[in-house]
Amino acid sequence: MVKTTIDRSRVRRVFASVLLIAAGMATQNALAQRYSVTVLPLPEGHWGAQCYSINIHGDMCGAAFSMERPYIPVLWRDNRVIKLPLLPHPRSEDGWAWRMNDLGVIVGRVDGEYPQQAVMWLDENTIVPILDRDSSGKDINNSMIVAGEYAVGFLDVRGFIWKDGDWQSLDPIQFINQLNERNQIVGGTNSRSWLWENGRFTEPVPLHPGARAQYSGINDLGVMVGWSHKEVQERHPVIWTDGVPREMPITRGKQNGVLFKMNNLGEAIGTSYSNPNQTYPTLWRHNLATEIADLALGPYSCEREITIDIINDNGQIAATIQYRDEVGYHVARLDPIDTGLTLWGMEPSRPGRRNVVQVNHATPGGRVSLLWGTERGEPAPMNHCNGAMIDIVDPRLAAIAVAGADGRAIFNVFIPANVLGLYVLQAVDHHSCEVSPPAWALLKTEN
């Protein structure tokens, strides 16, 4: 066991200022509509990189790859890339930076001669070991508590939780997915999943009795995300609130979907897919799912493929991009921009009740239509609104609302009890003829 000394008074001062900044930034960006894509630089001589974390300041960390050295730990800050130091002994040759908290402290591992070593980067120049055994730091919260994994045999690992140099095993958890500010941890094995809290293990409730379910992430409110099977072996995206599962919609009518992470604003990221090799990165805003490709500004689908990894409380998303005509991967940051007509809500997404849908950035005082259908198709012109292109096959009118002085239109739509299944929605501003990106809703009486 290793005892690490940290200047905790400095950490507390920084933490207090971070909380004030984070609260203001989260409020400011709570209704952001679109995303700008910033491709971040690679270290010189490296052909690719992968990002695993983004904090409230938009700082990101991960690993970069080259032909000379398989992987090195890196930090992206202020749109520049910084190589993180390794431990000062021959065993330390490579490394991964797995997760970073809002104080800028990073946990990960360094590799070289067996075994690997769990480490903490207190800043971009200072590295200290965490666990003096074959181990890896996988997550860290703002209380400086670490969750990670350690080897118990040549081919077996277990999870651990670490605080001020003392640690305990999380057996039977093998792999750590996420640690939140309540010191709750979600993780599991290849076949099972658990929430760990104060020594208690709780398995996820599936969408169908006896089916398999798995937690992928947990926010600071204790809301968990992941996936569940139902009667067949298809993965359905799920949010667990107070342990109760709620199935989320899948875009484009795909058969499978997985939620990766969720911030404290109710935004979740993941993917919808039928073929694992053809995925559609997706953002869930409450009970509506929208593909990232429809929200990202600038050239997108024809030039590059994108995967998304984690979202912060600013709505910023860490992503990995692969250009279609290049070998290698780039790290990108998706920054929310408070502009553009976009759908939010669909509360409570239940038939036989009135459901609230919100549209932002409409023309103040102008009429806004909410259209719906069961299938997304090629964009087609909309009658009576020059330039409006609708992505819904045979669109039907659900409701009309008048936007307020703030450009916000609220729809209170009554959904008949017999309307069940997956539906695609779009809003049209009749003054500007702007059309919102398609958003998918799943209408179910129960899970």
N, C-alpha and C positions, 0 to 999 in steps of 0.2 A: 504494500500500500504506500502511496506517496502523499505527503502533506504539502499543499501548495499555499504559499502566503500571497495574499492579494491586498492592495491598498483599498479597503472597503469604504473608507471615508470619501475617497475620490470617486468611487463608483456611485455612492449614494448621491453626491452632489450632481454628477452628470445625469443620473437617473431622474432626479426631480425636474431638471430642465427638459429632459426628453419627454416626460409625461405632459408637460404644458404644451410643448411644440406639437406632439402627436395629437392631442385633443383638438387643437385648432386646425391642423391639417386635415384630420378625418372629417370634421364638420364641413370644411370648405369644399371637399371633393365628394361629398356624399351623393351628389346628383350628377356626377360627371357622365357624359354620354358617349364619347368616342375615345379612341386611343391613338396617340402618335407612337411610332415605332422608332426607337433609337438603337442602332446596331453598335455595340461597344467594341473597342479594339482588342486584339489578341496580343499576348507578349511576342516580341520579335522572335521569329524562327519557329513559331508554333502554328500548327495547321487547324486547330480546333479547340473548343472549350465547351464546358457544361456548367450551368449555374444551378445552385441548389437552394439559395436563400436570398431574400430581400427584406431589409428592415424598414422602419418608418421613414428614414431619410432617403430611401432609394438606393442605399449602398447594397451591393450584391457580392456574393462570394461563391467559389466553386473550384474547378480544376481546369487547367489548360494542358494540351497534349502536343507532343512533338516527336520527331523520329529519334532524337538523341536520348530523351528522357520520357518515359511513358506518360507521366502526369506530374504536375506541380500545383500547389495551392495558390490561388490568386484571389484578389479583392478588386472589385470595380467601385471606384469612388470619383464623383465629379467627372464622369465620362472618361476616366483614364483607368488603365489596368496596372495593378501593383502586384509584384511577386512577393508572396509571404515567405518569411524565413523558415528554415528547417532547424532541427536540433543539432547542436555542434558536436556530432560524433559520426563516425563512418556509417553507422546503421541508418542514418537519416539521409535518404537520397531522393525520395519522391513524397508526395503528399496530396491530401484532399481537404478542402475547407467545406464542411458540410452545412453548418448553420451559423447565423449571426444574430445577436440580439440588438435591441435599439441603442445600447451603449457602444456598439461597434465591436464587442468582444465576440470572437469566432472560435468555434470548436471543430475539430476534425481529427485527422490522423496523419502521421508520417510513416513512410515505408522505407524499406531497404533490405538489409539482411533480416531474416525472420527473427523475432516477431515484429508486427506493426505496433505503433505507440499512439494512444489517445493523447491529444495535445489541445492547448488553448492559446490563441493569439490575443493577448491583452490589448494590443494595438498593432499597427502594420509592421512594427519593428521588433516586437517582444513576443517570444514563444515560451511556454512553460509546459511540462508534462502534466497529465491529469492522473492516469492510472498506470502504475508501474508493472504492466503485464501486457500480453497480446490483446489490444483493445482499440476502440475507435469512438470518439465523441460524435454523437449524431444530432444533438439539439441542445440549446441553452436558452433559458428565459432571462428576464430582466432582474431576477433575484439571484442570478449567477449560479443557479442549479443546472446541472448537466445530466442529460440522459444519453446513454451510449450502449455499446455492445462489447463483450469480452469473450475470448475463446475459453472453452472448457475441455477442449480436445482438438485433435488435428482438423476435424471437419464439423465441429459443433460450436455454437455461440450462444450466449445468453445476454439479455438486457441488464443494464444497471442504472441506478440513479446515484448522483454524486453531489455532495455539498461540503464545501470547506475542507476538502481532503478526505472526508469520510464517505464511504459508499456501501451500497447494499445491492444484492442481486435481485432481479425481477423475474427469476425463473417461475413459470415456464416460458415467458416471453423471450423470443430469440431476436427479433428485428424491431427496431424502434421506428415508428412513423412520425410522431410529433409529441412535443411537450408544451403545455400552455402555462399561463401565468398563475393558475391555480395549482400548479405542480401535478396536474393530471397528465397521464401518458397513455397514448394509444400505440399498440404494437401487436405482435403475434408471431405465428409460425407460417409455414407455407400452406397450412390447412385450417388454422384457427386464428381468432383475433380477440383482443381484450382491451378494456379500459382499466388502467391501474390507478387507484386513488387511495392513498394512506394504507397501503398494504392489502387492499381489497381488489380482486379481479372480477370484472363483469364482462360477459360476452355480449355481442350485439344481437338484438332481436331481429330476425330475418323478416322478409315480406311474406313468407309462407312457412308454416310450421315445418321444422326439420330441414329447411333449406340452409345453404351456407351464406354467411354474410361476413363482411370485413370492414373494419374502420381504416380509413386512410389519413384522416386528420381530425383535429379538434381545435376550436377557437377558444378565446379566453372566457367566453360565457359558458363553456362546457357543452356546446353544440358540436356533434360529431358528424362527419361526412364519410362516405365510402360507397359500397355497393352491396347488393344482395341478389342471390338467385331467387326465382319463384318456382313454379311447377317445372320449368325447363331450365337447362343450364345456360341461361343468358344472364348477363350482368345488368342490373338496373340501378341507376344512380339513386342514392338514398341520403336523406338527412335525418339524424336522430336528435330529437329535442326531448329532454328529460327521459331518454332511453326509448322513446316511442318512434318507430320508423315512419318516414314519409317518402314515398316514391316521387322522384322528380322527372320532368319530361326529358326526352331524348330528341335531338334535332334531326331533321330530314327523314323522320320515320325510321331511323336506324334501330337495330335490334338490341344493341348494347350501349351502355353508358357507365362511366365511373366518375365520381367526384374525388378530387385530389385534396384540396385545401379550401378553407372558408375563413374570411376575415370577420371582424366584429361589426361590420356594417350590413351583414346579410348577403354579401356577394361570395359566390363559390365558383371555383374553376375546376375543369375536368375535361372529359372528351366524350364524344358520341361516335360510335363506329359499328359497322357490320363486319368489316375485314380489319384485323389488327394492323395491317400494313397501310390502311387508308382511314385515318382518324380525322375528326373534326373538333379541334379545340373549342371549348364552349365556356361561356360565362352564364351563370345562373344568378339572376337578380330576383330574389324572393322566389316566386313560383313560375317564372318565365325563363326560358333558355334561349340564348342568342349565340350564334357562332362568332368567334373572335374575328374571322375573316370579314364579317359584315360590319364590324365595329372599328377595325383598324384603318386609319387614313393612309393614303398614298398607295403605290403599287404593292400588291400583296399576292393574290392567289396565282397569278400567272408567272411570278418570278421566284417564289420561295415557299418552302414548307416550314411550318412553325409548330413547336410543341411548347406547352406552358407548364410551369412547375409550381409556382407559389404566388400568392397575392397578399399585399400588406393592407393596413388600415387606411392608406391613402387611395386604395384602388389600383396601385401600381402592380404590374404583373412581370415576373421574371420569366423569360422565354429563351428557347434555343431555336435558331434559324438555320436551315440548310438551303442554300441556293441551288436551283435545279441544274445549273451548268457548272457547279463546283464540287470538289471533294472537300469534306470537312464541315465543321459546325461553328456558328457564331452565336455569341450571347447577345440578347437584346432586352431592352427595358420598354415595356408598354406603359406610357404615361397617360392618365385620363385627362381629357379635355372637355370642359363644360360647354359643349355645343352639340347641336344636332338633335333631331327628333328621334326619341327612343322610348320604347315601352318599358314600364316598370310594374311590378306588383302581381296582379292577378290573384288577389286575396278574396276569399280563401281557396279558390280553385276547386269549388264543390258544386256539383249540380243541385238544382232545386233551391238555390239561394242567389242573392245578389252578390256579384263579384266586382271588386274595385280594380280598375286598371288606370294607371297614371301615365300621361304623356308630358314631357317637358320640352321647352323651347319652341312651342307653337307660336303663331302670330297672335299677340295680345288682342283679345276681342274677336278673333277669327274662329270659323267653324272647323272642327276636326272630326273626321270619320274614323271609326274603328271597323276594320274589315277582317273577316275570318274565312277559313277554308280547312280542308283536310289534307291538302297536298301542296308542296312547294314546286313551282315549275320555272321555266324561263321567264325573265321579266317581260311584261306585256303592258302596252299603254292603257291608262285608265281614262274612260270617257269623262268629259266635263272638267278635266283638269290637265291642261296642256303641259307635257313634260313629265307627268307622274308615271312611273313604271312600277307595276305591282308584280310581286313574285309569287302570288297565290293563284293556283289553278281554280277557275270558277269562283272568284271572291264574292262573298255575301256581306251585306251590311249588318253589323252587330249593334251599333249605336252611334249617335252624333252628340258632340259636346261643344261648348263654347269656351275657349281658353280665357283665363283670367288675365289681369294686368301683368302678372308675373310670367305669362306664357305657359301656364300649367293647365292642362285639360284633364278633368277627372271623369271617368266613365263608371257609372253604376249599372252593370249589365246583369239582368236576370237570366240565369241559365236554366232551362227546363231540366227536370229530373231525369229525362231519358237521354240527355246529351252526355255521352261518356266517350272517353278515349283521348287521342292526341290531336290537337288543333294548332294551326299556325295563324298568327295575328299580325296585322300591319295597321299603322295609323297614317292618315293622309291629311296634311294641312291644306285646306282649300284656297287659302290666300297665296301661299308661296308655292303650292304644289309639291312641297317636300314630302317624301315618304320615309317612314321609319324602317330600319332593318327588320326582317322577319323575326318573330319571337314565338317560341313553341310553348304551349300550355298542355298539361295533362289533367283531364277532368275525371276524377274518381270519387265515388261515394265513400270508399274506405280502401285501405291497403290490403 
